[in-house]
Amino acid sequence: MAINPNTDFSAGAVLTAEQMNRLPRGVMSYTSTTTSDATITAEEIQITGGSFTAVANRYYRITYYEPQLAVPATAGAYITIRLRLTNLSGTVYQTGVFQTGPANVVNSTSTIHSVNTFSAGSVTLVASLQCNTGTGSATRSSTQPAFLLVEDIGPA
């Protein structure tokens, strides 16, 4: 679908409902966690986002942020970061990989984004982590929360 940007506004012009509907609607869901996970092996949900009501033909920007991931000190070890619909068997909307150098433990932040449209109705998204070998970890705290954010950014 072609993007339909808003018009320029001028003094004295009449603002229409159609023009207002082209504006972004902002935050639709925000969920955070401060609980660390030091046992990441098989894919597991880290955050289940709050449900929101999607409107058909609108773009939603999804952001998943982890403040500190650690990969095992094994050459070729990596953590896969995913955004999914509903649960671990749901549609994958974005995948990222966080990897170490040869036999080095690396601690770093990781963020993935995705821009999607959904069918009209209730939507729940989840963020997951999976370590391909050994055990990875996600360290969080009250000053370093992980979060899953969904924003309406405008019409598709």
Buried (B, 14 or more C-beta within 10 A) or exposed (E): EEEEEBEEEEEEEEEEEEEEBBEBEEEBBBBEBEEBBEEBBEBBEBBBBBBBEBBEEBBBBBBBBBBBBBBBEBEEBBBBBBBBBBEBEBEEBBBBEBEBEEEEBEEEEBEBBBEBBBEEEEBBBBBBBBBBEEEBBBBBEEEBBBBBBBBBBBBB
